[in-house]
């Protein structure tokens, strides 16, 4: 088949349908020739192969007037195969367009996807001549036009934000109200019956685990497992095909966003720009490695190997202008074309690195900060990676929020009953000012969480002392061993009523702490209904009920906890003092100052020695405002008498985690003989 190929334009990058034909443009600084390969509708037969005729500013480009939306394509890139020099061109390998807006099919693992001869004694210094097209997914030319209608982003202010970390498939795979054929897809999550749970729960944003195109790792497939979490991205513009329902298309994602917006819920994407699915020097050749390895990746002192700060084999080279452009274009695409409201950046320290280490003014962080589109959406950093000095909590620039793992560890340790946790608890309750009160940053910069996808669920945090990861088939060696968890007296499932009651009390205390703390709270999908992973704290490869949300047929305890969590969220949203826009120790312009006092059980202020008393596990937090709030924490096994402050007015109970009470209006309390039950958080409000 012949095509009338024209020179086209070097911009925009990718395959761009203009209503008449399609312009193809791809960056490669070191290639000698780039061939565009077109495939039949099933992606099985290559129907044409044409060399892109022009090379402008290191961009290869051409225009085909005959090519329409739906056309499948890929690239073959010619150049030197010199791994010792960081060059890994192999035209026998069909490559994914970095700017592809949609993919068809998945990688079928076969030795042909590797640029070198598997099993050869020279390893990646050898060269494989097999064509990989028969096992590679194909890129799809897409007409991006969509009628959005009146889509209005909710624009929830940061202090009002409550995040729900979720998984597209996990949210709907077991939802009996949604038709079988679409469960687990973007279309299912767009269903009002799925969104209803988020609305009634009261969260304001859903943070979706990776939805950009990713593949299952070969070693997982060989074990009969999958990369369920999706932190293995290969297409920064394309949605993961596994989340598109049968017969659906790329616009399903946009429908999902619109429906969530209609419900007042923002959409935040968990994105992985720090590494790709191509792994280390022995990994497959799927896209970037074969297009221009030396440009797309950071190479080591020996350019045969990668400079890896991610633990995943490679690190994306954001110091290169074209790679930086790709990531910025990708982010803007998801905001402008797909209307998402923000991003959570996996291993974000790697995005702020240069050869000397992390830099808060690194090129990517500066580029995002000045960008007129991206600077206005929510930006959340996972502030660590696996490289030297990779832990950077609190060091990201203004405008960023950060996952605060110290909040998680401190709150878990405190309620577990560990000694010496009061100073840390006090800091975390007030937005971790020691980390974030700099350069005009606000308490919302601390994304507080007790659980996340990585680690125990809330139910497992109070049910297991140790990880139980045998299902991952790694000999229980994977996952953290320091979980700050406590099984409350018996490991795993039990019918002991006392143990179950204690577990309920513990999870209510932790959820209560999360939702009264200054900062941005984040809940893990299913914690509100007691979802358990059976003690697996690294369930990244478990695409089954272990990771799926179940809302039907809840145990009475879990149904009660769901109602408790809803009431807690409503309490937070009804009391501005629990989500103050400024750090409480410093008032912003136009704000009344807020006085904070830390109290001992005798009602007197904490003294320096009190903070360092290892036996002290009871603390009062008095926030003096109109009206004042008083939070009382007791992680002892016994009840503790507490003298309530006398201010000429009374106190009404807003929250009792021991009883699971969140009354609709404050319940008057007697000051005399007041006690805080064991393992309990109480919140009181000053009343007439």
FILOMI-414490 format. One record per residue (C-alpha): residue number from 1; x, y, z. Coordinates in nm, 3 decimals. Layout:
// residues N
REC     k         x         y         z
REC   NUM         X         Y         Z
...
***
This chain:
// residues 688
REC     k         x         y         z
REC     1     0.000     0.000     0.000
REC     2     0.138     0.339    -0.094
REC     3     0.086     0.667     0.088
REC     4     0.141     1.023    -0.035
REC     5     0.385     1.129     0.236
REC     6     0.448     1.501     0.283
REC     7     0.705     1.676     0.498
REC     8     0.456     1.789     0.763
REC     9     0.559     1.992     1.067
REC    10     0.789     1.930     1.365
REC    11     0.511     2.034     1.603
REC    12     0.308     1.935     1.787
REC    13     0.481     1.613     1.879
REC    14     0.280     1.294     1.841
REC    15     0.015     1.193     1.587
REC    16    -0.211     1.493     1.524
REC    17    -0.533     1.457     1.325
REC    18    -0.628     1.791     1.168
REC    19    -0.958     1.691     1.009
REC    20    -0.795     1.602     0.677
REC    21    -0.489     1.393     0.757
REC    22    -0.242     1.318     1.032
REC    23     0.091     1.481     1.114
REC    24     0.351     1.256     1.279
REC    25     0.639     1.405     1.479
REC    26     0.883     1.235     1.716
REC    27     1.197     1.359     1.891
REC    28     1.526     1.172     1.861
REC    29     1.859     1.353     1.875
REC    30     2.079     1.055     1.786
REC    31     1.871     0.858     1.534
REC    32     1.980     0.822     1.171
REC    33     1.636     0.736     1.034
REC    34     1.283     0.699     1.171
REC    35     1.024     0.476     1.004
REC    36     0.651     0.507     1.063
REC    37     0.474     0.169     1.054
REC    38     0.101     0.144     0.990
REC    39    -0.105    -0.162     1.087
REC    40    -0.441    -0.314     1.000
REC    41    -0.741    -0.265     1.228
REC    42    -0.653    -0.568     1.443
REC    43    -0.289    -0.464     1.479
REC    44    -0.161    -0.794     1.345
REC    45    -0.036    -0.702     1.000
REC    46     0.197    -0.420     0.903
REC    47     0.038    -0.260     0.597
REC    48     0.291     0.014     0.529
REC    49     0.632     0.136     0.637
REC    50     0.749     0.486     0.543
REC    51     1.053     0.686     0.648
REC    52     0.969     1.023     0.796
REC    53     1.110     1.265     0.539
REC    54     1.214     1.565     0.747
REC    55     1.437     1.629     1.047
REC    56     1.396     1.970     1.212
REC    57     1.546     2.069     1.547
REC    58     1.601     1.700     1.630
REC    59     1.238     1.617     1.548
REC    60     1.154     1.368     1.273
REC    61     0.825     1.447     1.101
REC    62     0.591     1.376     0.811
REC    63     0.226     1.418     0.708
REC    64    -0.007     1.152     0.568
REC    65    -0.334     1.287     0.425
REC    66    -0.485     0.937     0.400
REC    67    -0.452     0.857     0.770
REC    68    -0.765     0.896     0.985
REC    69    -0.854     0.848     1.354
REC    70    -0.847     0.482     1.448
REC    71    -0.533     0.409     1.244
REC    72    -0.285     0.189     1.432
REC    73     0.084     0.275     1.414
REC    74     0.426     0.246     1.574
REC    75     0.786     0.345     1.502
REC    76     1.114     0.181     1.408
REC    77     1.417     0.394     1.481
REC    78     1.756     0.342     1.315
REC    79     2.087     0.436     1.468
REC    80     2.396     0.288     1.629
REC    81     2.362     0.002     1.874
REC    82     2.643     0.090     2.113
REC    83     2.535     0.024     2.473
REC    84     2.883     0.126     2.596
REC    85     2.801     0.476     2.463
REC    86     2.441     0.472     2.589
REC    87     2.294     0.414     2.240
REC    88     2.048     0.125     2.198
REC    89     1.887     0.168     1.856
REC    90     1.739    -0.148     1.708
REC    91     1.499    -0.103     1.410
REC    92     1.377    -0.458     1.455
REC    93     1.183    -0.340     1.758
REC    94     0.846    -0.171     1.714
REC    95     0.830     0.129     1.947
REC    96     0.547     0.314     2.120
REC    97     0.511     0.683     2.037
REC    98     0.582     0.876     2.363
REC    99     0.295     1.112     2.270
REC   100     0.040     0.841     2.177
REC   101    -0.305     0.936     2.309
REC   102    -0.425     0.575     2.313
REC   103    -0.284     0.224     2.284
REC   104    -0.447    -0.093     2.156
REC   105    -0.345    -0.417     2.317
REC   106    -0.090    -0.513     2.582
REC   107     0.270    -0.633     2.568
REC   108     0.279    -1.008     2.518
REC   109     0.601    -1.101     2.690
REC   110     0.845    -1.265     2.450
REC   111     1.222    -1.251     2.411
REC   112     1.167    -1.048     2.092
REC   113     1.084    -0.731     2.290
REC   114     1.443    -0.714     2.413
REC   115     1.701    -0.528     2.205
REC   116     1.967    -0.786     2.284
REC   117     1.973    -1.163     2.248
REC   118     1.834    -1.311     2.570
REC   119     2.064    -1.579     2.709
REC   120     2.365    -1.460     2.509
REC   121     2.691    -1.460     2.702
REC   122     2.748    -1.095     2.608
REC   123     2.408    -0.998     2.757
REC   124     2.296    -0.652     2.643
REC   125     2.609    -0.609     2.431
REC   126     2.460    -0.863     2.190
REC   127     2.202    -0.765     1.926
REC   128     1.861    -0.925     1.858
REC   129     1.725    -0.918     1.503
REC   130     1.374    -1.052     1.568
REC   131     1.079    -0.829     1.483
REC   132     0.883    -0.745     1.799
REC   133     0.571    -0.606     1.629
REC   134     0.367    -0.924     1.681
REC   135     0.387    -0.891     2.062
REC   136     0.372    -0.512     2.096
REC   137     0.067    -0.291     2.153
REC   138    -0.006    -0.043     1.877
REC   139    -0.054     0.332     1.904
REC   140    -0.389     0.472     1.789
REC   141    -0.450     0.796     1.598
REC   142    -0.715     0.975     1.804
REC   143    -0.959     1.253     1.731
REC   144    -0.934     1.436     2.066
REC   145    -1.250     1.641     2.009
REC   146    -1.517     1.587     2.275
REC   147    -1.828     1.780     2.372
REC   148    -1.777     1.856     2.740
REC   149    -2.091     2.058     2.794
REC   150    -2.105     2.262     3.113
REC   151    -1.815     2.100     3.298
REC   152    -1.719     2.317     3.594
REC   153    -1.420     2.208     3.802
REC   154    -1.517     2.212     4.171
REC   155    -1.211     2.424     4.262
REC   156    -1.216     2.308     4.624
REC   157    -0.984     2.530     4.835
REC   158    -0.695     2.337     4.985
REC   159    -0.810     2.385     5.349
REC   160    -1.147     2.231     5.257
REC   161    -0.994     1.930     5.078
REC   162    -1.042     1.572     5.196
REC   163    -0.869     1.318     4.970
REC   164    -0.978     0.959     4.905
REC   165    -0.699     0.746     4.757
REC   166    -0.856     0.487     4.530
REC   167    -0.802     0.249     4.240
REC   168    -1.016     0.257     3.924
REC   169    -1.077    -0.117     3.919
REC   170    -1.077    -0.160     4.295
REC   171    -1.356     0.095     4.335
REC   172    -1.607    -0.091     4.118
REC   173    -1.496    -0.452     4.062
REC   174    -1.735    -0.579     4.333
REC   175    -2.013    -0.322     4.295
REC   176    -2.320    -0.534     4.220
REC   177    -2.518    -0.227     4.115
REC   178    -2.293    -0.178     3.809
REC   179    -2.321    -0.405     3.503
REC   180    -2.062    -0.683     3.490
REC   181    -1.927    -0.584     3.150
REC   182    -1.803    -0.242     3.264
REC   183    -1.698    -0.308     3.623
REC   184    -1.341    -0.200     3.688
REC   185    -1.339     0.060     3.411
REC   186    -1.350     0.438     3.381
REC   187    -1.710     0.394     3.266
REC   188    -1.793     0.212     3.590
REC   189    -1.638     0.486     3.801
REC   190    -1.847     0.737     3.603
REC   191    -2.161     0.553     3.710
REC   192    -2.366     0.755     3.962
REC   193    -2.400     0.441     4.174
REC   194    -2.023     0.434     4.222
REC   195    -1.995     0.807     4.280
REC   196    -2.273     0.797     4.539
REC   197    -2.041     0.637     4.794
REC   198    -1.792     0.921     4.766
REC   199    -2.066     1.182     4.798
REC   200    -2.229     1.028     5.104
REC   201    -1.890     0.972     5.264
REC   202    -1.817     1.343     5.229
REC   203    -1.475     1.345     5.062
REC   204    -1.394     1.625     4.818
REC   205    -1.130     1.464     4.592
REC   206    -1.050     1.119     4.459
REC   207    -0.681     1.047     4.407
REC   208    -0.660     0.770     4.148
REC   209    -0.365     0.534     4.147
REC   210    -0.186     0.528     3.809
REC   211    -0.423     0.551     3.513
REC   212    -0.163     0.628     3.245
REC   213    -0.070     0.335     3.020
REC   214     0.135     0.072     3.200
REC   215     0.221    -0.294     3.153
REC   216     0.246    -0.596     3.377
REC   217     0.603    -0.700     3.456
REC   218     0.724    -1.017     3.291
REC   219     0.823    -1.182     3.618
REC   220     0.471    -1.123     3.754
REC   221     0.303    -1.268     3.446
REC   222     0.518    -1.578     3.475
REC   223     0.391    -1.619     3.834
REC   224     0.030    -1.570     3.732
REC   225     0.021    -1.225     3.897
REC   226    -0.023    -0.871     3.762
REC   227     0.101    -0.521     3.832
REC   228    -0.227    -0.415     3.993
REC   229    -0.103    -0.083     4.133
REC   230     0.029     0.036     3.797
REC   231     0.355     0.210     3.892
REC   232     0.511     0.091     3.565
REC   233     0.420     0.365     3.317
REC   234     0.514     0.357     2.949
REC   235     0.267     0.607     2.797
REC   236     0.237     0.947     2.959
REC   237    -0.056     1.064     2.742
REC   238    -0.256     0.743     2.699
REC   239    -0.503     0.600     2.950
REC   240    -0.441     0.242     3.062
REC   241    -0.632     0.021     2.820
REC   242    -0.736    -0.218     3.098
REC   243    -0.959     0.056     3.239
REC   244    -1.148     0.112     2.911
REC   245    -1.467    -0.093     2.893
REC   246    -1.537    -0.329     2.600
REC   247    -1.622    -0.124     2.294
REC   248    -1.530     0.196     2.475
REC   249    -1.268     0.453     2.388
REC   250    -1.043     0.724     2.519
REC   251    -1.339     0.952     2.593
REC   252    -1.452     0.725     2.881
REC   253    -1.190     0.892     3.098
REC   254    -1.330     1.235     3.018
REC   255    -1.684     1.121     3.097
REC   256    -1.565     0.994     3.433
REC   257    -1.408     1.330     3.515
REC   258    -1.721     1.519     3.415
REC   259    -1.948     1.298     3.626
REC   260    -1.723     1.334     3.930
REC   261    -1.717     1.711     3.880
REC   262    -2.096     1.716     3.864
REC   263    -2.092     1.551     4.206
REC   264    -1.854     1.817     4.341
REC   265    -1.553     1.584     4.354
REC   266    -1.211     1.673     4.218
REC   267    -0.994     1.423     4.029
REC   268    -0.626     1.393     4.120
REC   269    -0.404     1.156     3.920
REC   270    -0.118     0.961     4.072
REC   271     0.150     0.998     3.803
REC   272     0.485     0.825     3.752
REC   273     0.734     1.043     3.568
REC   274     1.041     0.932     3.763
REC   275     1.096     0.603     3.575
REC   276     0.939     0.389     3.302
REC   277     0.855     0.024     3.241
REC   278     1.175    -0.032     3.041
REC   279     1.380    -0.112     3.352
REC   280     1.758    -0.125     3.362
REC   281     2.013    -0.212     3.095
REC   282     1.868    -0.564     3.076
REC   283     1.510    -0.444     3.041
REC   284     1.289    -0.451     2.729
REC   285     1.294    -0.207     2.440
REC   286     0.941    -0.069     2.428
REC   287     0.971     0.302     2.354
REC   288     1.220     0.554     2.494
REC   289     1.511     0.310     2.510
REC   290     1.490     0.250     2.135
REC   291     1.399     0.607     2.037
REC   292     1.689     0.782     2.206
REC   293     1.814     0.611     2.521
REC   294     2.087     0.868     2.585
REC   295     1.838     1.156     2.589
REC   296     1.538     1.010     2.771
REC   297     1.725     0.849     3.061
REC   298     1.991     0.959     3.306
REC   299     2.297     0.745     3.240
REC   300     2.568     0.650     3.484
REC   301     2.938     0.731     3.472
REC   302     2.954     0.422     3.255
REC   303     2.678     0.503     3.002
REC   304     2.599     0.137     2.951
REC   305     2.420     0.154     3.285
REC   306     2.155     0.386     3.426
REC   307     2.171     0.643     3.703
REC   308     1.891     0.495     3.912
REC   309     1.738     0.679     4.209
REC   310     1.400     0.507     4.182
REC   311     1.481     0.145     4.257
REC   312     1.309     0.054     3.930
REC   313     1.611     0.036     3.701
REC   314     1.611     0.380     3.541
REC   315     1.547     0.749     3.606
REC   316     1.380     0.978     3.351
REC   317     1.615     1.258     3.241
REC   318     1.416     1.572     3.320
REC   319     1.731     1.777     3.274
REC   320     1.695     1.732     2.897
REC   321     1.481     2.003     2.739
REC   322     1.283     1.769     2.515
REC   323     1.216     1.520     2.796
REC   324     1.110     1.805     3.022
REC   325     0.884     1.928     2.741
REC   326     0.726     1.584     2.713
REC   327     0.641     1.569     3.083
REC   328     0.509     1.927     3.085
REC   329     0.303     1.860     2.772
REC   330     0.166     1.547     2.933
REC   331     0.060     1.729     3.250
REC   332    -0.103     2.009     3.054
REC   333    -0.284     1.754     2.836
REC   334    -0.447     1.591     3.137
REC   335    -0.551     1.931     3.273
REC   336    -0.659     2.106     2.954
REC   337    -0.795     1.818     2.746
REC   338    -0.914     1.591     3.029
REC   339    -0.999     1.850     3.297
REC   340    -0.822     1.680     3.590
REC   341    -0.772     1.891     3.902
REC   342    -0.427     1.791     4.019
REC   343    -0.149     1.534     4.043
REC   344     0.028     1.326     4.303
REC   345     0.388     1.266     4.186
REC   346     0.537     0.926     4.267
REC   347     0.896     0.940     4.403
REC   348     0.894     1.315     4.345
REC   349     1.244     1.365     4.486
REC   350     1.375     1.214     4.161
REC   351     1.194     1.488     3.969
REC   352     1.394     1.750     4.158
REC   353     1.735     1.590     4.118
REC   354     2.041     1.680     3.924
REC   355     2.379     1.509     3.947
REC   356     2.452     1.692     4.273
REC   357     2.130     1.579     4.445
REC   358     1.788     1.723     4.521
REC   359     1.733     2.091     4.447
REC   360     1.409     2.276     4.533
REC   361     1.484     2.496     4.231
REC   362     1.544     2.209     3.991
REC   363     1.437     2.267     3.633
REC   364     1.116     2.062     3.658
REC   365     1.002     2.220     3.984
REC   366     1.073     2.569     3.848
REC   367     0.894     2.489     3.522
REC   368     0.579     2.375     3.703
REC   369     0.584     2.671     3.938
REC   370     0.581     2.927     3.655
REC   371     0.345     2.740     3.423
REC   372     0.014     2.931     3.388
REC   373    -0.186     2.606     3.371
REC   374    -0.009     2.374     3.613
REC   375     0.059     2.630     3.885
REC   376    -0.317     2.653     3.942
REC   377    -0.391     2.284     4.002
REC   378    -0.323     2.073     4.310
REC   379     0.036     1.941     4.319
REC   380     0.129     1.669     4.569
REC   381     0.479     1.526     4.610
REC   382     0.579     1.190     4.746
REC   383     0.890     1.351     4.897
REC   384     1.136     1.065     4.879
REC   385     1.315     0.828     4.643
REC   386     1.583     0.559     4.684
REC   387     1.883     0.776     4.598
REC   388     2.137     0.951     4.820
REC   389     1.962     1.196     5.057
REC   390     1.636     1.094     4.897
REC   391     1.416     1.188     5.195
REC   392     1.304     1.548     5.140
REC   393     0.990     1.596     5.350
REC   394     0.915     1.967     5.379
REC   395     1.171     2.074     5.119
REC   396     0.948     2.115     4.816
REC   397     0.879     2.470     4.701
REC   398     0.570     2.684     4.773
REC   399     0.256     2.567     4.597
REC   400     0.325     2.199     4.665
REC   401     0.166     1.968     4.920
REC   402     0.355     1.659     5.037
REC   403     0.268     1.313     5.167
REC   404     0.363     1.321     5.535
REC   405     0.474     0.973     5.634
REC   406     0.594     1.104     5.971
REC   407     0.230     1.179     6.050
REC   408     0.145     0.815     5.975
REC   409     0.424     0.673     6.186
REC   410     0.366     0.904     6.481
REC   411    -0.011     0.855     6.501
REC   412     0.020     0.477     6.468
REC   413     0.291     0.462     6.734
REC   414     0.098     0.683     6.973
REC   415    -0.223     0.481     6.961
REC   416    -0.023     0.158     6.972
REC   417     0.092     0.279     7.313
REC   418     0.459     0.346     7.243
REC   419     0.646     0.566     7.490
REC   420     0.779     0.912     7.411
REC   421     0.534     0.998     7.133
REC   422     0.373     1.311     7.282
REC   423     0.610     1.570     7.125
REC   424     0.571     1.416     6.782
REC   425     0.195     1.386     6.820
REC   426     0.163     1.753     6.915
REC   427     0.360     1.858     6.607
REC   428     0.157     1.640     6.370
REC   429    -0.177     1.758     6.510
REC   430    -0.096     2.118     6.419
REC   431     0.014     2.063     6.060
REC   432     0.380     1.969     6.114
REC   433     0.491     2.332     6.119
REC   434     0.852     2.227     6.178
REC   435     0.856     2.089     5.825
REC   436     0.614     2.313     5.641
REC   437     0.606     2.657     5.805
REC   438     0.851     2.821     5.567
REC   439     0.837     3.037     5.255
REC   440     0.472     3.121     5.317
REC   441     0.353     2.760     5.302
REC   442     0.032     2.667     5.484
REC   443    -0.085     2.370     5.696
REC   444    -0.255     2.212     5.395
REC   445     0.093     2.137     5.256
REC   446     0.099     1.841     5.496
REC   447    -0.106     1.558     5.343
REC   448    -0.184     1.359     5.655
REC   449    -0.250     0.988     5.624
REC   450    -0.248     0.685     5.850
REC   451    -0.277     0.438     5.564
REC   452    -0.210     0.445     5.191
REC   453    -0.194     0.190     4.911
REC   454     0.159     0.099     5.021
REC   455     0.133    -0.074     5.361
REC   456    -0.137    -0.207     5.590
REC   457    -0.498    -0.099     5.560
REC   458    -0.650     0.055     5.873
REC   459    -0.820    -0.273     5.967
REC   460    -0.489    -0.459     5.927
REC   461    -0.300    -0.196     6.129
REC   462    -0.502    -0.304     6.433
REC   463    -0.511    -0.676     6.343
REC   464    -0.153    -0.776     6.259
REC   465     0.185    -0.738     6.424
REC   466     0.368    -0.873     6.120
REC   467     0.332    -0.863     5.743
REC   468     0.183    -1.167     5.569
REC   469     0.290    -1.133     5.206
REC   470     0.318    -1.497     5.102
REC   471     0.065    -1.444     4.820
REC   472     0.320    -1.220     4.645
REC   473     0.547    -1.524     4.602
REC   474     0.858    -1.345     4.724
REC   475     0.911    -1.547     5.039
REC   476     0.755    -1.272     5.256
REC   477     1.072    -1.067     5.200
REC   478     0.893    -0.779     5.026
REC   479     0.721    -0.493     5.205
REC   480     0.823    -0.300     5.516
REC   481     0.875    -0.477     5.845
REC   482     0.835    -0.158     6.051
REC   483     0.457    -0.116     6.038
REC   484     0.390     0.049     6.378
REC   485     0.093    -0.189     6.403
REC   486    -0.062    -0.390     6.686
REC   487    -0.292    -0.690     6.663
REC   488    -0.471    -0.606     6.990
REC   489    -0.391    -0.948     7.134
REC   490    -0.444    -1.196     6.852
REC   491    -0.286    -1.212     6.505
REC   492    -0.533    -1.185     6.219
REC   493    -0.898    -1.289     6.209
REC   494    -1.059    -1.371     6.542
REC   495    -1.396    -1.428     6.702
REC   496    -1.282    -1.294     7.040
REC   497    -1.531    -1.016     7.119
REC   498    -1.288    -0.829     7.346
REC   499    -1.019    -0.822     7.079
REC   500    -1.269    -0.708     6.816
REC   501    -1.401    -0.434     7.044
REC   502    -1.049    -0.309     7.108
REC   503    -0.970    -0.309     6.735
REC   504    -1.284    -0.105     6.669
REC   505    -1.185     0.142     6.938
REC   506    -0.833     0.171     6.797
REC   507    -0.942     0.238     6.441
REC   508    -1.199     0.493     6.557
REC   509    -0.928     0.674     6.755
REC   510    -0.693     0.683     6.456
REC   511    -0.961     0.795     6.211
REC   512    -1.072     1.058     6.459
REC   513    -0.716     1.186     6.497
REC   514    -0.676     1.210     6.120
REC   515    -0.991     1.414     6.073
REC   516    -0.931     1.668     6.350
REC   517    -0.568     1.736     6.261
REC   518    -0.457     2.052     6.084
REC   519    -0.347     1.976     5.730
REC   520    -0.503     1.782     5.442
REC   521    -0.648     1.444     5.543
REC   522    -0.623     1.147     5.306
REC   523    -0.826     0.829     5.352
REC   524    -0.744     0.496     5.187
REC   525    -1.019     0.333     4.983
REC   526    -1.203     0.082     5.197
REC   527    -1.073     0.188     5.537
REC   528    -1.417     0.328     5.609
REC   529    -1.568    -0.022     5.572
REC   530    -1.293    -0.232     5.729
REC   531    -1.124    -0.355     5.411
REC   532    -0.851    -0.605     5.497
REC   533    -0.567    -0.736     5.283
REC   534    -0.514    -1.031     5.517
REC   535    -0.199    -0.870     5.658
REC   536    -0.041    -0.817     5.315
REC   537     0.138    -0.481     5.333
REC   538     0.262    -0.480     4.973
REC   539    -0.039    -0.594     4.770
REC   540     0.089    -0.441     4.445
REC   541     0.038    -0.761     4.247
REC   542    -0.297    -0.875     4.384
REC   543    -0.574    -0.805     4.134
REC   544    -0.845    -0.975     4.337
REC   545    -1.084    -0.924     4.629
REC   546    -0.786    -0.850     4.856
REC   547    -0.762    -0.510     4.686
REC   548    -1.124    -0.447     4.588
REC   549    -1.382    -0.234     4.768
REC   550    -1.690    -0.416     4.893
REC   551    -1.990    -0.213     5.008
REC   552    -2.263    -0.478     5.012
REC   553    -2.320    -0.719     5.299
REC   554    -2.102    -0.536     5.550
REC   555    -2.051    -0.681     5.895
REC   556    -2.239    -0.476     6.158
REC   557    -1.909    -0.348     6.299
REC   558    -1.799    -0.223     5.957
REC   559    -2.135    -0.069     5.877
REC   560    -2.115     0.118     6.208
REC   561    -1.762     0.234     6.129
REC   562    -1.877     0.364     5.790
REC   563    -2.146     0.571     5.961
REC   564    -1.891     0.690     6.219
REC   565    -1.650     0.801     5.944
REC   566    -1.923     0.989     5.759
REC   567    -2.014     1.175     6.078
REC   568    -1.647     1.251     6.146
REC   569    -1.603     1.404     5.802
REC   570    -1.920     1.607     5.851
REC   571    -1.781     1.728     6.185
REC   572    -1.458     1.841     6.023
REC   573    -1.646     2.024     5.749
REC   574    -1.872     2.197     6.002
REC   575    -1.591     2.330     6.225
REC   576    -1.356     2.575     6.047
REC   577    -1.114     2.558     6.340
REC   578    -1.030     2.197     6.245
REC   579    -0.910     2.309     5.900
REC   580    -0.759     2.646     5.970
REC   581    -0.602     2.810     5.662
REC   582    -0.296     2.929     5.859
REC   583    -0.073     2.767     6.116
REC   584    -0.246     2.822     6.448
REC   585     0.058     2.983     6.607
REC   586     0.054     3.265     6.355
REC   587    -0.248     3.454     6.224
REC   588    -0.267     3.567     5.864
REC   589    -0.367     3.923     5.771
REC   590    -0.728     3.984     5.868
REC   591    -0.749     3.675     6.091
REC   592    -0.801     3.676     6.466
REC   593    -0.513     3.516     6.652
REC   594    -0.573     3.162     6.777
REC   595    -0.423     3.057     7.108
REC   596    -0.308     2.699     7.152
REC   597    -0.243     2.542     7.491
REC   598    -0.123     2.192     7.571
REC   599    -0.272     2.048     7.891
REC   600    -0.186     1.776     8.141
REC   601    -0.464     1.563     8.294
REC   602    -0.470     1.799     8.594
REC   603    -0.573     2.080     8.362
REC   604    -0.243     2.267     8.392
REC   605    -0.021     2.353     8.099
REC   606     0.244     2.105     7.995
REC   607     0.592     2.180     8.130
REC   608     0.914     2.086     7.946
REC   609     0.970     1.781     8.166
REC   610     0.617     1.659     8.096
REC   611     0.694     1.626     7.727
REC   612     0.985     1.392     7.798
REC   613     0.811     1.171     8.053
REC   614     0.810     0.827     7.884
REC   615     0.509     0.721     8.090
REC   616     0.296     1.014     7.970
REC   617     0.035     0.907     7.716
REC   618    -0.243     1.156     7.787
REC   619    -0.258     1.501     7.636
REC   620    -0.504     1.784     7.601
REC   621    -0.508     2.028     7.310
REC   622    -0.700     2.349     7.381
REC   623    -0.760     2.576     7.084
REC   624    -0.893     2.900     7.226
REC   625    -1.121     3.071     6.982
REC   626    -1.490     3.151     6.956
REC   627    -1.594     2.887     7.043
REC   628    -1.293     2.702     7.186
REC   629    -1.223     2.338     7.106
REC   630    -1.065     2.087     7.341
REC   631    -0.922     1.754     7.218
REC   632    -0.825     1.494     7.479
REC   633    -0.600     1.203     7.384
REC   634    -0.549     0.894     7.600
REC   635    -0.355     0.594     7.468
REC   636    -0.332     0.430     7.811
REC   637    -0.504     0.099     7.883
REC   638    -0.684     0.268     8.172
REC   639    -0.922     0.561     8.195
REC   640    -0.761     0.887     8.305
REC   641    -0.935     1.164     8.508
REC   642    -0.903     1.498     8.331
REC   643    -0.975     1.841     8.474
REC   644    -1.160     2.045     8.216
REC   645    -1.056     2.411     8.186
REC   646    -1.291     2.648     8.364
REC   647    -1.365     2.945     8.140
REC   648    -1.695     3.064     8.279
REC   649    -1.881     2.850     8.026
REC   650    -1.946     2.478     7.981
REC   651    -1.825     2.207     7.749
REC   652    -2.023     1.997     7.504
REC   653    -1.910     1.665     7.359
REC   654    -1.853     1.658     6.982
REC   655    -1.665     1.328     6.948
REC   656    -1.618     1.017     7.162
REC   657    -1.419     0.749     6.981
REC   658    -1.466     0.499     7.266
REC   659    -1.841     0.495     7.215
REC   660    -1.826     0.578     6.845
REC   661    -2.035     0.888     6.907
REC   662    -2.039     1.196     6.685
REC   663    -2.358     1.370     6.804
REC   664    -2.537     1.614     6.577
REC   665    -2.503     1.888     6.841
REC   666    -2.273     1.924     7.143
REC   667    -2.377     1.711     7.442
REC   668    -2.325     1.899     7.774
REC   669    -2.062     1.747     8.002
REC   670    -2.005     1.768     8.376
REC   671    -1.664     1.909     8.465
REC   672    -1.649     1.731     8.799
REC   673    -1.522     1.376     8.781
REC   674    -1.461     1.394     8.407
REC   675    -1.262     1.097     8.274
REC   676    -1.114     1.004     7.939
REC   677    -1.174     0.633     7.865
REC   678    -0.879     0.412     7.765
REC   679    -0.754     0.424     7.404
REC   680    -0.983     0.718     7.334
REC   681    -0.998     1.056     7.167
REC   682    -1.259     1.303     7.290
REC   683    -1.335     1.639     7.132
REC   684    -1.534     1.902     7.322
REC   685    -1.660     2.244     7.224
REC   686    -1.716     2.542     7.449
REC   687    -2.088     2.599     7.501
REC   688    -2.318     2.844     7.675
***
